[in-house]
Amino acid sequence: MLQGKRVVLGVTGGIAAYKACDLVSRLKKQGAEVRVVLTEHACKFVPPLTFETLSGNAACTDTFAPRRELEHIALAKWADAFVIAPATANCLAKLANGIADDLLSTTALAMTAPMLIAPAMNANMWRHPATQANVKTLVDRGARLVGPASGHLACGDDDVGRMSEPAEIVEALDALLNVRRDFEGVRVLVTAGPTVERIDPVRYITNRSTGKMGYAIAEAARDRGAEVTLVSGPVNLAAPAGVTLVPVESSAQLCEAVLSRGEWADVVIQAAAPADFRPAHVADSKIKKTGAGMVLELENTTDIAAELGRRKRPGQRLVAFAAETDDMLENARGKLERKNADLIVANDVSRSDAGFGVDTNAVTLITRADVRSLPLMSKRATADGILDRVAEL
């Protein structure tokens, strides 16, 4: 994917710096030539010799090291892409404000090649208004972000802030350098995540959806030139840059948000997992536990996909997901007809390596014309596979 591409990799001082070693190795295997720039703090986590061995080039660490050329200018002229992984909150602040006080930040200021940034930090640092303002500034200037992901952090929390995995960063770099703009001018509406159906002020019904697949689709569509609106249930994911995010909680809110925007969209991709049932009555106060137990009466929620199919306008494309545990193909084909969809993305959620709660997926794409299976791969790669089929339609 990256044969002959020249990549400058900036590594800053976070615990995720160790992942940058794997990233260098993967870039090399893809055919890229890599030169690594480390900050002083990054050298505390991984010694420059490690990166020199993996990349086959001298690691750059000091603006004032003896040399015959201005290193930051030479790197900027040489690079086809500048990747910073991990990028700390301090690094983001420097980049956003044009501060150039070490070799990495000076190189960034001189760089005209596309920039891909993989943030990594504590969740509170990521959510801080200053960091979010810096991220917006960088995205507005054309930088591309990958992550951060959610998971176990060095501080012990399980939250957003993990650096994206090296394989995902390589995929994002491939998308950045080998640009496909086949969705230029297309308006794409994506849904993602679960819904929450309240029982009382402290209890609710939900499901295992994490929103990762829908968010990956939104990011992939954005990268391919689409104008993207993402309607998302409650998830623990960072809002994708350059995408209009509409947060919702219940299936009723999801329905209203989607149907009110349905006419606007050229493509609707329904990757959310809205509840099929909700409590018929929601208690105003906490239901007290008694020895008699409790009977919960449920009622059907609105079938959003079917309603979209009923309203589908000429030229519009509707994509629905079918999360199945049994008879996947038969159930998905039935859904294709009942929902008046153009494409069903079916996946077996009983698998441990696909579907809910993991970073990979293996889906089957079903249209009225044919059935195509995609292999197990990252959800971002799966997203592009889905969009490839949508583009054909």
Backbone torsions as a table, in degrees:
resi	resn	phi	psi	omega
1	MET	NA	-31.9	-173.3
2	LEU	-118.9	26.0	-177.1
3	GLN	-55.7	122.8	176.7
4	GLY	80.4	-2.9	180.0
5	LYS	-75.9	140.7	-179.4
6	ARG	-103.9	116.3	-172.2
7	VAL	-118.0	124.0	168.8
8	VAL	-93.3	123.6	179.2
9	LEU	-108.0	117.6	174.8
10	GLY	-94.6	131.8	-179.1
11	VAL	-121.7	122.7	-179.0
12	THR	-107.3	176.8	-167.4
13	GLY	-85.3	73.2	173.0
14	GLY	-131.2	162.2	-178.2
15	ILE	-60.4	-26.3	179.1
16	ALA	-70.0	-1.7	178.8
17	ALA	-57.2	-28.5	-179.8
18	TYR	-64.0	-29.6	178.2
19	LYS	-67.7	-23.3	179.9
20	ALA	-64.4	-25.5	176.8
21	CYS	-63.5	-46.5	176.8
22	ASP	-62.7	-37.5	179.8
23	LEU	-62.1	-44.7	177.7
24	VAL	-58.9	-45.7	179.9
25	SER	-59.8	-43.5	-179.9
26	ARG	-67.3	-39.5	177.5
27	LEU	-62.1	-41.5	178.9
28	LYS	-63.5	-42.4	-179.8
29	LYS	-64.4	-26.3	177.6
30	GLN	-83.4	0.5	176.0
31	GLY	96.5	5.6	-178.7
32	ALA	-82.5	152.6	168.6
33	GLU	-98.9	133.3	-170.2
34	VAL	-125.6	133.2	169.7
35	ARG	-123.5	132.6	-171.5
36	VAL	-108.3	133.4	174.4
37	VAL	-115.0	123.4	-179.0
38	LEU	-113.2	141.0	169.8
39	THR	-78.2	167.4	177.9
40	GLU	-58.3	-41.1	-179.1
41	HIS	-71.4	-32.3	177.3
42	ALA	-61.8	-35.2	179.6
43	CYS	-65.0	-20.1	177.1
44	LYS	-72.8	-26.0	-178.4
45	PHE	-92.8	-44.0	-179.4
46	VAL	-135.4	123.9	-178.9
47	PRO	-68.5	146.6	-179.4
48	PRO	-54.9	-31.6	-178.0
49	LEU	-59.4	-34.0	178.7
50	THR	-60.8	-46.4	-179.2
51	PHE	-71.0	-33.4	176.5
52	GLU	-63.6	-40.7	179.8
53	THR	-66.7	-43.0	-177.5
54	LEU	-72.2	-37.6	-175.2
55	SER	-89.0	-24.9	-174.9
56	GLY	79.1	8.9	177.7
57	ASN	-128.3	155.4	177.1
58	ALA	-63.2	137.2	175.9
59	ALA	-79.3	142.1	-177.1
60	CYS	-104.8	125.8	-175.3
61	THR	-133.7	-22.4	-168.4
62	ASP	-129.4	122.3	178.4
63	THR	-59.3	-31.9	-172.1
64	PHE	-106.9	18.0	175.8
65	ALA	-65.9	144.0	-179.1
66	PRO	-59.6	128.0	177.9
67	ARG	-163.8	166.8	-178.8
68	ARG	-93.3	-5.0	-177.9
69	GLU	-134.1	160.1	174.3
70	LEU	-77.6	108.9	-169.0
71	GLU	-59.4	-44.0	-176.2
72	HIS	-67.4	-34.3	178.1
73	ILE	-71.8	-41.6	-179.8
74	ALA	-63.3	-42.9	178.9
75	LEU	-64.2	-41.2	-179.4
76	ALA	-64.2	-38.7	179.5
77	LYS	-72.5	-31.3	-175.0
78	TRP	-77.3	-33.1	-166.0
79	ALA	-75.5	141.6	164.8
80	ASP	-90.8	-22.1	179.5
81	ALA	-157.1	149.7	176.9
82	PHE	-119.4	116.7	179.4
83	VAL	-112.1	132.3	175.4
84	ILE	-117.9	112.5	-176.5
85	ALA	-152.9	114.5	-0.6
86	PRO	-81.3	156.7	174.0
87	ALA	-111.5	113.5	179.8
88	THR	-77.0	170.3	176.3
89	ALA	-60.7	-38.0	178.5
90	ASN	-63.4	-41.5	178.7
91	CYS	-63.9	-44.8	178.9
92	LEU	-59.8	-40.0	179.7
93	ALA	-64.3	-42.8	178.1
94	LYS	-62.0	-47.9	-177.3
95	LEU	-61.6	-43.0	-177.1
96	ALA	-66.7	-31.8	-174.2
97	ASN	-105.4	9.1	174.9
98	GLY	69.2	25.3	178.3
99	ILE	-80.6	131.7	-177.8
100	ALA	-131.5	83.0	-175.2
101	ASP	-118.9	9.4	172.1
102	ASP	-151.9	178.6	-173.9
103	LEU	-64.8	-39.4	-177.8
104	LEU	-65.7	-49.5	-177.8
105	SER	-68.9	-32.5	176.6
106	THR	-67.5	-41.5	176.3
107	THR	-61.8	-42.4	179.5
108	ALA	-60.1	-39.4	-178.0
109	LEU	-69.5	-29.4	179.9
110	ALA	-87.4	-11.9	-171.4
111	MET	-75.8	132.9	172.5
112	THR	-111.5	-9.7	178.3
113	ALA	-72.7	159.7	177.6
114	PRO	-56.3	142.8	-177.4
115	MET	-116.4	129.5	176.8
116	LEU	-118.3	126.4	-173.7
117	ILE	-120.0	130.1	177.8
118	ALA	-115.1	91.7	-177.5
119	PRO	-65.6	152.4	175.5
120	ALA	-155.3	121.2	-178.2
121	MET	-172.8	175.6	173.4
122	ASN	-60.8	147.7	-176.7
123	ALA	-58.8	-40.9	-179.8
124	ASN	-66.3	-36.5	177.1
125	MET	-65.8	-39.5	179.2
126	TRP	-65.0	-42.1	-176.9
127	ARG	-79.0	-12.4	-176.8
128	HIS	-56.9	137.7	-178.9
129	PRO	-54.6	-34.0	179.1
130	ALA	-64.8	-43.9	178.9
131	THR	-64.5	-43.6	-179.9
132	GLN	-64.3	-36.5	176.4
133	ALA	-65.9	-39.5	178.3
134	ASN	-65.3	-41.2	178.1
135	VAL	-61.6	-45.2	179.4
136	LYS	-60.2	-42.6	178.7
137	THR	-59.0	-45.6	-178.2
138	LEU	-66.0	-42.4	179.4
139	VAL	-65.4	-40.7	178.5
140	ASP	-62.3	-28.3	178.0
141	ARG	-84.7	-4.4	176.0
142	GLY	110.7	-1.8	177.2
143	ALA	-68.7	149.9	177.7
144	ARG	-110.8	135.1	178.1
145	LEU	-107.1	145.4	170.2
146	VAL	-127.0	117.8	-174.1
147	GLY	83.7	-166.7	6.5
148	PRO	-77.2	159.6	179.1
149	ALA	-94.6	170.6	176.3
150	SER	-102.0	152.4	179.0
151	GLY	156.3	-162.0	-178.8
152	HIS	-77.2	125.2	-178.0
153	LEU	-100.7	163.2	-178.5
154	ALA	-61.3	-27.5	-180.0
155	CYS	-76.0	-7.8	-179.5
156	GLY	102.0	-12.1	-179.9
157	ASP	-79.3	154.6	168.3
158	ASP	-107.3	103.5	-172.0
159	ASP	-164.0	-177.0	177.8
160	VAL	-74.6	147.3	178.0
161	GLY	139.9	-10.8	178.5
162	ARG	-69.9	142.6	172.2
163	MET	-66.3	138.4	176.1
164	SER	-56.9	151.7	-179.5
165	GLU	-66.3	147.5	-178.9
166	PRO	-51.9	-37.8	179.2
167	ALA	-61.9	-38.3	178.6
168	GLU	-68.6	-36.8	179.5
169	ILE	-66.4	-40.2	177.2
170	VAL	-62.3	-43.1	178.0
171	GLU	-62.1	-41.9	179.6
172	ALA	-65.4	-37.3	178.2
173	LEU	-67.5	-39.8	176.4
174	ASP	-59.7	-44.3	179.0
175	ALA	-64.4	-33.4	-179.0
176	LEU	-72.0	-41.2	-175.1
177	LEU	-88.9	-31.4	179.8
178	ASN	-107.7	69.6	-167.4
179	VAL	-70.4	131.2	168.2
180	ARG	-113.7	124.1	-179.7
181	ARG	-116.4	41.2	-175.9
182	ASP	-75.7	-5.5	175.9
183	PHE	-109.6	16.8	178.2
184	GLU	-57.7	126.9	179.0
185	GLY	80.7	0.9	179.6
186	VAL	-93.2	135.4	178.7
187	ARG	-98.4	119.0	-173.9
188	VAL	-117.8	127.1	175.9
189	LEU	-108.0	121.8	-178.1
190	VAL	-119.8	138.9	171.7
191	THR	-111.5	151.9	-175.5
192	ALA	-153.3	154.4	171.4
193	GLY	84.8	-179.3	179.2
194	PRO	-89.3	177.3	165.6
195	THR	-117.5	161.1	178.9
196	VAL	-117.2	122.2	179.8
197	GLU	-113.0	110.0	-170.1
198	ARG	-75.0	140.2	173.8
199	ILE	-97.0	-45.8	176.0
200	ASP	-153.2	-173.9	-175.5
201	PRO	-62.6	-14.3	-176.9
202	VAL	-122.4	-7.9	-176.5
203	ARG	-124.5	151.5	178.2
204	TYR	-156.7	167.0	174.5
205	ILE	-105.3	135.8	177.0
206	THR	-150.6	-163.4	177.7
207	ASN	-144.8	-174.5	-169.9
208	ARG	-88.3	3.6	-178.7
209	SER	-61.7	134.7	177.8
210	THR	-102.4	-12.1	-178.3
211	GLY	85.3	-2.8	-174.1
212	LYS	-61.6	-38.4	-178.2
213	MET	-68.0	-46.4	179.6
214	GLY	-62.7	-41.3	179.0
215	TYR	-65.3	-38.4	177.6
216	ALA	-63.5	-39.2	178.0
217	ILE	-65.0	-43.1	179.4
218	ALA	-60.8	-43.1	-179.9
219	GLU	-67.5	-41.1	-180.0
220	ALA	-64.8	-42.7	178.6
221	ALA	-63.6	-41.4	176.2
222	ARG	-58.9	-46.4	-177.2
223	ASP	-65.8	-24.2	179.5
224	ARG	-93.8	12.1	169.9
225	GLY	102.9	-1.7	-175.6
226	ALA	-76.2	155.0	166.3
227	GLU	-89.6	117.6	-167.3
228	VAL	-117.5	132.4	168.0
229	THR	-115.5	128.9	-178.0
230	LEU	-114.5	115.4	175.4
231	VAL	-97.8	115.9	-169.3
232	SER	-124.8	132.7	167.9
233	GLY	-73.3	-178.0	-176.7
234	PRO	-66.8	114.8	179.1
235	VAL	-135.4	166.9	178.7
236	ASN	-107.6	54.4	-177.5
237	LEU	-128.5	148.5	177.1
238	ALA	-73.0	142.2	177.8
239	ALA	-63.6	129.2	179.9
240	PRO	-65.0	134.2	177.3
241	ALA	-65.7	143.4	177.0
242	GLY	76.5	12.4	179.9
243	VAL	-123.8	138.5	175.9
244	THR	-80.0	116.1	-176.7
245	LEU	-99.9	129.6	176.0
246	VAL	-118.8	100.9	-179.3
247	PRO	-79.0	137.5	176.1
248	VAL	-135.2	169.2	178.9
249	GLU	-119.1	-58.6	-173.2
250	SER	-94.1	168.2	176.6
251	SER	-66.2	-32.0	177.4
252	ALA	-65.1	-41.1	177.3
253	GLN	-67.2	-39.5	177.3
254	LEU	-61.9	-44.6	179.7
255	CYS	-59.3	-48.2	-178.8
256	GLU	-62.2	-43.3	-177.8
257	ALA	-65.8	-39.0	-177.7
258	VAL	-75.0	-47.6	-176.6
259	LEU	-66.4	-32.5	179.1
260	SER	-71.3	-19.0	-179.9
261	ARG	-109.1	-2.8	-174.6
262	GLY	-60.7	-40.8	-179.3
263	GLU	-65.3	-31.6	-179.4
264	TRP	-66.8	-34.4	-168.4
265	ALA	-82.4	141.4	170.2
266	ASP	-83.9	-32.8	179.1
267	VAL	-133.3	131.2	174.3
268	VAL	-117.2	122.8	179.9
269	ILE	-117.6	110.9	-172.0
270	GLN	-97.8	82.5	-178.7
271	ALA	-93.3	-4.2	178.9
272	ALA	-69.4	162.7	176.6
273	ALA	-120.1	72.8	-179.5
274	PRO	-68.1	149.1	178.1
275	ALA	-64.4	139.7	175.7
276	ASP	-81.9	-21.5	-178.5
277	PHE	-134.1	154.2	175.2
278	ARG	-141.3	157.6	177.6
279	PRO	-59.3	134.7	179.5
280	ALA	-67.7	-27.5	179.6
281	HIS	-135.7	132.5	178.1
282	VAL	-106.7	122.6	-178.4
283	ALA	-72.1	142.5	179.0
284	ASP	-75.8	-24.8	179.4
285	SER	-131.4	165.1	-176.6
286	LYS	-59.6	130.2	178.2
287	ILE	-75.6	124.2	-176.7
288	LYS	-80.3	143.5	178.8
289	LYS	-72.6	132.2	176.7
290	THR	-130.1	165.5	-179.8
291	GLY	-69.7	-17.1	-177.1
292	ALA	-80.5	-8.7	-175.9
293	GLY	77.7	-168.4	-176.7
294	MET	-145.5	137.9	173.6
295	VAL	-103.5	125.5	-178.3
296	LEU	-107.0	116.2	178.8
297	GLU	-87.6	127.5	-178.1
298	LEU	-112.7	150.8	174.2
299	GLU	-128.3	159.4	-179.5
300	ASN	-69.1	144.3	169.5
301	THR	-90.8	168.8	178.4
302	THR	-66.9	136.0	175.5
303	ASP	-80.3	94.7	-173.3
304	ILE	-64.8	-42.7	-178.8
305	ALA	-62.2	-42.4	179.9
306	ALA	-66.0	-38.1	179.4
307	GLU	-67.2	-39.4	175.3
308	LEU	-62.8	-42.1	178.6
309	GLY	-62.1	-36.8	178.5
310	ARG	-66.4	-34.0	-177.0
311	ARG	-93.1	-0.7	-171.9
312	LYS	-54.9	129.9	179.6
313	ARG	-94.3	160.9	179.7
314	PRO	-57.4	134.4	179.2
315	GLY	87.6	-15.2	179.7
316	GLN	-78.5	145.8	179.0
317	ARG	-116.9	129.2	179.5
318	LEU	-113.4	129.7	178.9
319	VAL	-120.5	127.1	178.4
320	ALA	-121.5	153.9	176.6
321	PHE	-102.2	147.4	174.1
322	ALA	-126.5	101.2	177.1
323	ALA	-89.2	110.2	-172.4
324	GLU	-123.7	155.8	173.2
325	THR	-116.3	-18.4	-179.9
326	ASP	-142.3	148.4	174.6
327	ASP	47.1	52.5	-171.5
328	MET	-58.8	-50.3	-174.9
329	LEU	-66.6	-42.7	-179.3
330	GLU	-63.3	-45.0	-179.2
331	ASN	-67.0	-37.8	-179.3
332	ALA	-67.9	-40.5	177.7
333	ARG	-62.1	-39.6	177.6
334	GLY	-63.5	-37.7	179.6
335	LYS	-67.7	-34.9	178.7
336	LEU	-56.5	-42.7	-178.3
337	GLU	-77.6	-45.7	-175.1
338	ARG	-64.3	-34.4	-176.6
339	LYS	-91.9	-4.6	-175.6
340	ASN	55.9	40.1	-179.2
341	ALA	-87.8	161.6	175.7
342	ASP	-95.5	-24.4	-177.4
343	LEU	-150.4	134.1	172.5
344	ILE	-112.5	129.6	174.6
345	VAL	-101.4	107.0	-175.6
346	ALA	-102.6	135.7	173.9
347	ASN	-142.0	148.0	-179.2
348	ASP	-88.2	100.9	-174.9
349	VAL	-80.8	0.9	173.9
350	SER	-80.2	-13.4	178.2
351	ARG	-72.6	146.8	179.4
352	SER	-81.9	-17.1	-175.9
353	ASP	-107.8	9.1	-178.0
354	ALA	-147.1	157.4	177.2
355	GLY	86.9	-133.8	-171.5
356	PHE	-70.0	138.5	165.8
357	GLY	77.5	4.7	179.7
358	VAL	-126.5	169.3	-176.5
359	ASP	-94.8	0.8	-180.0
360	THR	-119.9	163.6	178.5
361	ASN	-153.2	154.8	173.7
362	ALA	-136.6	112.3	-171.7
363	VAL	-122.8	160.9	173.5
364	THR	-118.2	129.6	-176.8
365	LEU	-100.9	119.1	-172.6
366	ILE	-119.3	121.7	171.6
367	THR	-121.8	178.7	176.3
368	ARG	-70.2	-16.9	-176.9
369	ALA	-92.7	-36.9	-174.7
370	ASP	-161.5	177.1	177.5
371	VAL	-129.2	127.1	-179.8
372	ARG	-130.3	135.5	179.1
373	SER	-106.2	136.6	173.4
374	LEU	-101.5	141.0	-178.6
375	PRO	-72.3	170.0	175.1
376	LEU	-62.8	123.9	178.8
377	MET	-159.0	177.9	-179.3
378	SER	-61.6	156.5	179.8
379	LYS	-66.7	-28.1	175.6
380	ARG	-67.6	-43.0	177.1
381	ALA	-65.5	-38.1	175.7
382	THR	-61.3	-40.8	178.8
383	ALA	-58.5	-44.3	178.7
384	ASP	-66.1	-35.7	176.4
385	GLY	-62.7	-39.7	177.3
386	ILE	-65.4	-44.2	-178.7
387	LEU	-67.2	-33.1	175.1
388	ASP	-58.0	-43.3	-179.8
389	ARG	-69.8	-38.5	177.2
390	VAL	-61.5	-41.4	-179.3
391	ALA	-61.8	-36.8	177.8
392	GLU	-65.5	-33.0	-178.6
393	LEU	-76.1	NA	NA
